[in-house]
Structures are given as structure tokens and as C-alpha cells.
Amino acid sequence: MLYTRSPEDVVIDNMMRSEFDTFEEQVRDSFKERTKQVYDLDDIGLKQKEIAEQLGISQPTVHREIKKAKNKLRDDYQHWREEDGV
């Protein structure tokens, strides 16, 4: 059986996506400049090697910055959801 989403489901999904996008942007704004650069390039799909070459930094530094950014997003998201009582 195929699951078809109701128009209400689509509206709720879009609201949740918009809410998360706003949250993600706020967290991103708190990153240090290098972390923002690495995160943004990773977000558009560049490989770590490409990011390293473009920014003139090592691949381990790129890996570390991505991990730092994703950990902050995860931790802040968990805290944010706890505040909402979810």
C-alpha cells in the first residue's frame, strides 16, 4: 500500500522544515568564521579534499570543523527540543 500525504501533512512538514531552517541559521551564525566557511562548503556538497584545497587548510582540519559544527547543531537541537517539551 502506498502512503499518500494529505494536504495537512504537507503543510505541517513545510512548517517544521521552515522552523528547522531558522534554527539551523541561528546556530550557524554562532560558528566561528572558519567553521562557517567549512560548514557552508560541506552543505553545498563539496568533498573534504575540495574544501581543504579551496580554503588552504588540511583535510584533518576540515574534518574537525565539520564534526564540530554538526555536534553543535545536534546538541543545540536537543536542547531546543527539550525547551519545547518534546
CYANA upper distance limits for C-alpha pairs under 8 A (distance plus 0.5 A):
  5 ARG  CA      9 ASP  CA      6.29
  5 ARG  CA     10 VAL  CA      7.20
  6 SER  CA     10 VAL  CA      7.01
  7 PRO  CA     11 VAL  CA      6.80
  8 GLU  CA     12 ILE  CA      6.69
  9 ASP  CA     13 ASP  CA      6.54
 10 VAL  CA     14 ASN  CA      6.61
 11 VAL  CA     15 MET  CA      6.67
 12 ILE  CA     16 MET  CA      6.64
 13 ASP  CA     17 ARG  CA      6.60
 14 ASN  CA     18 SER  CA      6.57
 15 MET  CA     19 GLU  CA      6.56
 16 MET  CA     20 PHE  CA      6.58
 17 ARG  CA     21 ASP  CA      6.52
 18 SER  CA     22 THR  CA      6.77
 19 GLU  CA     23 PHE  CA      6.82
 20 PHE  CA     24 GLU  CA      6.49
 21 ASP  CA     25 GLU  CA      6.64
 22 THR  CA     26 GLN  CA      6.84
 23 PHE  CA     27 VAL  CA      6.85
 23 PHE  CA     77 TYR  CA      8.45
 24 GLU  CA     28 ARG  CA      6.50
 24 GLU  CA     73 LEU  CA      7.59
 25 GLU  CA     29 ASP  CA      6.61
 26 GLN  CA     30 SER  CA      7.25
 27 VAL  CA     31 PHE  CA      7.47
 27 VAL  CA     72 LYS  CA      8.23
 27 VAL  CA     73 LEU  CA      7.03
 27 VAL  CA     76 ASP  CA      8.10
 28 ARG  CA     36 LYS  CA      7.06
 28 ARG  CA     69 ALA  CA      8.43
 29 ASP  CA     36 LYS  CA      8.21
 31 PHE  CA     35 THR  CA      6.31
 31 PHE  CA     36 LYS  CA      6.24
 31 PHE  CA     69 ALA  CA      7.91
 32 LYS  CA     36 LYS  CA      6.76
 33 GLU  CA     37 GLN  CA      6.78
 34 ARG  CA     38 VAL  CA      6.72
 34 ARG  CA     65 GLU  CA      8.35
 35 THR  CA     39 TYR  CA      6.39
 35 THR  CA     65 GLU  CA      5.95
 35 THR  CA     66 ILE  CA      7.73
 35 THR  CA     68 LYS  CA      8.40
 35 THR  CA     69 ALA  CA      7.23
 36 LYS  CA     40 ASP  CA      6.43
 37 GLN  CA     41 LEU  CA      6.76
 38 VAL  CA     42 ASP  CA      6.57
 38 VAL  CA     51 ILE  CA      7.22
 38 VAL  CA     62 VAL  CA      7.01
 38 VAL  CA     65 GLU  CA      7.15
 38 VAL  CA     66 ILE  CA      7.16
 39 TYR  CA     43 ASP  CA      6.45
 39 TYR  CA     65 GLU  CA      7.97
 39 TYR  CA     66 ILE  CA      6.45
 39 TYR  CA     69 ALA  CA      7.32
 40 ASP  CA     44 ILE  CA      6.95
 41 LEU  CA     45 GLY  CA      7.15
 41 LEU  CA     46 LEU  CA      6.27
 41 LEU  CA     51 ILE  CA      7.00
 42 ASP  CA     46 LEU  CA      5.73
 42 ASP  CA     47 LYS  CA      7.33
 42 ASP  CA     48 GLN  CA      7.81
 42 ASP  CA     51 ILE  CA      7.89
 42 ASP  CA     66 ILE  CA      8.14
 46 LEU  CA     50 GLU  CA      6.52
 46 LEU  CA     51 ILE  CA      6.79
 47 LYS  CA     51 ILE  CA      6.79
 48 GLN  CA     52 ALA  CA      6.61
 48 GLN  CA     59 GLN  CA      6.66
 48 GLN  CA     62 VAL  CA      6.71
 48 GLN  CA     63 HIS  CA      7.42
 49 LYS  CA     53 GLU  CA      6.74
 49 LYS  CA     59 GLN  CA      6.41
 50 GLU  CA     54 GLN  CA      6.55
 51 ILE  CA     55 LEU  CA      6.57
 51 ILE  CA     59 GLN  CA      8.42
 51 ILE  CA     62 VAL  CA      7.53
 52 ALA  CA     56 GLY  CA      6.09
 52 ALA  CA     57 ILE  CA      5.34
 52 ALA  CA     58 SER  CA      5.91
 52 ALA  CA     59 GLN  CA      5.90
 52 ALA  CA     61 THR  CA      8.41
 52 ALA  CA     62 VAL  CA      6.68
 53 GLU  CA     57 ILE  CA      7.16
 53 GLU  CA     58 SER  CA      8.31
 57 ILE  CA     61 THR  CA      7.05
 57 ILE  CA     62 VAL  CA      7.69
 58 SER  CA     62 VAL  CA      6.96
 59 GLN  CA     63 HIS  CA      6.63
 60 PRO  CA     64 ARG  CA      6.58
 61 THR  CA     65 GLU  CA      6.63
 62 VAL  CA     66 ILE  CA      6.69
 63 HIS  CA     67 LYS  CA      6.63
 64 ARG  CA     68 LYS  CA      6.53
 65 GLU  CA     69 ALA  CA      6.62
 66 ILE  CA     70 LYS  CA      6.62
 67 LYS  CA     71 ASN  CA      6.48
 68 LYS  CA     72 LYS  CA      6.71
 69 ALA  CA     73 LEU  CA      6.71
 70 LYS  CA     74 ARG  CA      6.57
 71 ASN  CA     75 ASP  CA      6.51
 72 LYS  CA     76 ASP  CA      6.36
 73 LEU  CA     77 TYR  CA      6.34
 74 ARG  CA     78 GLN  CA      6.69
 75 ASP  CA     79 HIS  CA      6.80
 76 ASP  CA     80 TRP  CA      6.46
 77 TYR  CA     81 ARG  CA      6.58
 78 GLN  CA     82 GLU  CA      6.68
 79 HIS  CA     83 GLU  CA      6.82
 80 TRP  CA     84 ASP  CA      7.08
 81 ARG  CA     85 GLY  CA      6.90
 81 ARG  CA     86 VAL  CA      5.92
 82 GLU  CA     86 VAL  CA      6.08
